[in-house]
Amino acid sequence: MPSTIKHMTRRLLAIALAGLSLGCAQDPVIPTIGEEPIVLSLGFSTKTFRVGKPDTISVIATSALTSAALVAYGTDCRFLVTIRSATGQVVVPPNGQRLCIPLVSPVVDTFPPNGVITRRFVWTGRSDFVPSGTTTTVLPAGTYYISAAINALNYTTIAPAVKVDLLAQ
């Protein structure tokens, strides 16, 4: 490769990396460490759900920090769970939009050193969680992908999607 092209490639790479590093910021309340400070995972009573039968989806947030961490939320939605169809369409929450009420003052979760916070969601194979509104619909049997996220004021992380099956009654 001619040296002019190598030089231009290196310059473009340096500019791209500089842009990425400028876009990455983390609140000082959550210390920066080499790994994710808070790791999300999903737990299930089963990965085979049945329409109409309530089953629990647990979102487990585990702190990797050796000191307490504060995570502040600006809405009543602390942990968000999303269920997608096999084609990638969001089916829970309905219309792909979770209704989160803005809070006047932030609500805070305090993660103890190496601690765990678990939130539970009950799903019956409908287009929302229990208790669900009267406008939810029964989803068709098939394969779905469940994921979760924390989207707080000072920290964001996700739990990778897990494949589950929904069976008819």
C-alpha positions in Angstrom: 0.0 0.0 0.0 1.5 3.4 -0.9 2.7 5.5 2.1 0.2 8.3 1.3 -2.8 5.9 1.6 -1.3 4.4 4.9 -0.9 7.9 6.3 -4.5 8.9 5.4 -5.8 5.6 6.8 -4.0 6.1 10.1 -5.2 9.7 10.3 -8.9 8.7 9.7 -8.6 5.9 12.3 -7.2 8.4 14.8 -10.0 10.9 14.1 -12.6 8.1 14.4 -11.2 6.9 17.7 -11.0 10.4 19.1 -14.6 11.0 18.2 -15.6 7.8 20.0 -13.7 8.6 23.1 -15.3 12.1 23.3 -18.8 10.5 23.1 -18.2 8.1 26.0 -19.0 9.6 29.4 -20.0 8.1 32.7 -21.2 9.8 35.8 -18.6 9.9 38.6 -21.0 8.3 41.1 -20.4 5.0 39.2 -16.6 4.5 39.2 -15.0 3.5 35.9 -13.4 0.1 36.0 -12.2 -2.4 33.4 -15.5 -4.4 33.4 -19.1 -3.5 33.5 -19.8 -2.0 37.0 -23.3 -3.4 37.1 -24.1 -6.5 35.0 -27.7 -7.4 34.0 -28.9 -10.9 33.5 -32.2 -12.6 33.1 -33.6 -15.5 35.2 -36.7 -17.5 34.4 -39.0 -20.0 36.2 -39.2 -21.6 32.7 -38.1 -20.8 29.1 -41.3 -22.4 27.8 -44.2 -20.1 28.6 -47.9 -21.0 28.1 -50.5 -18.4 27.1 -52.7 -17.6 30.2 -50.3 -19.1 32.7 -48.4 -16.5 34.8 -44.6 -17.1 34.8 -41.9 -14.9 36.3 -39.1 -13.1 34.4 -36.4 -11.9 36.8 -34.0 -9.1 35.9 -30.9 -9.4 38.1 -28.5 -6.5 38.4 -25.2 -7.5 40.0 -22.7 -4.9 41.1 -19.0 -5.7 40.4 -17.9 -2.8 42.6 -16.3 -3.2 46.0 -18.0 0.0 47.2 -21.7 1.1 47.2 -23.0 2.5 43.9 -26.0 4.9 43.5 -28.1 4.6 40.3 -30.6 7.5 39.9 -33.7 7.2 37.8 -35.7 10.1 36.3 -38.9 8.0 35.7 -40.8 5.3 37.4 -39.4 2.8 34.9 -36.3 1.5 36.6 -35.7 -1.7 34.8 -37.1 -2.1 31.3 -38.0 -5.5 29.9 -38.6 -5.9 26.1 -40.0 -8.9 24.3 -39.5 -9.3 20.6 -41.0 -11.7 18.1 -38.8 -14.0 16.1 -39.0 -11.3 13.3 -37.6 -8.7 15.7 -40.9 -6.8 16.2 -41.4 -5.4 19.8 -44.5 -7.0 21.2 -44.1 -6.1 24.9 -44.5 -3.3 25.8 -47.5 -2.7 23.6 -46.7 -0.6 20.5 -43.0 -0.8 21.5 -43.5 2.1 24.0 -43.3 1.7 27.7 -45.2 4.4 29.5 -42.8 5.9 32.0 -43.9 8.7 34.3 -41.3 11.4 34.8 -40.4 12.0 38.4 -40.0 15.4 40.1 -36.9 14.2 41.9 -34.9 11.2 41.0 -35.4 7.8 42.7 -32.2 6.0 43.6 -31.2 2.4 43.9 -28.2 1.8 46.2 -26.2 -1.2 45.1 -24.2 -2.6 48.1 -20.6 -3.7 47.4 -20.8 -6.8 45.2 -24.6 -6.7 45.8 -27.6 -7.8 43.8 -30.9 -6.1 43.0 -33.7 -8.2 41.4 -36.9 -7.0 39.8 -39.6 -9.4 38.8 -42.0 -9.2 35.9 -45.0 -11.6 35.5 -45.9 -12.5 31.9 -48.9 -14.5 30.7 -48.2 -14.5 27.0 -50.0 -11.2 26.5 -48.8 -7.9 25.0 -47.9 -6.5 28.5 -47.0 -7.7 31.9 -49.3 -8.5 34.9 -51.2 -6.5 36.0 -52.0 -5.7 32.4 -54.5 -3.2 31.1 -57.7 -4.2 29.3 -56.2 -3.4 25.9 -53.6 -6.1 25.9 -53.8 -8.9 23.4 -52.9 -12.5 23.5 -49.7 -13.1 21.5 -49.5 -16.0 19.0 -47.6 -19.1 20.0 -44.0 -19.1 18.8 -40.4 -18.1 19.6 -39.8 -14.8 21.4 -36.6 -13.0 22.6 -36.6 -11.3 26.0 -34.1 -8.6 26.9 -33.8 -6.0 29.7 -32.1 -2.7 30.3 -31.4 -0.1 32.9 -31.7 3.4 31.5 -31.0 5.6 34.4 -29.8 9.2 34.6 -26.3 8.2 35.4 -25.9 4.7 34.1 -27.1 2.5 31.2 -26.7 -1.2 30.6 -28.5 -4.1 29.0 -29.0 -7.8 29.4 -28.6 -9.7 26.2 -31.8 -11.3 24.7 -32.7 -14.8 25.7 -34.8 -17.1 23.5 -38.1 -18.4 24.9 -41.0 -20.3 23.5 -44.7 -19.4 24.0 -47.1 -22.3 23.7 -50.9 -22.0 23.1 -53.2 -22.9 26.0 
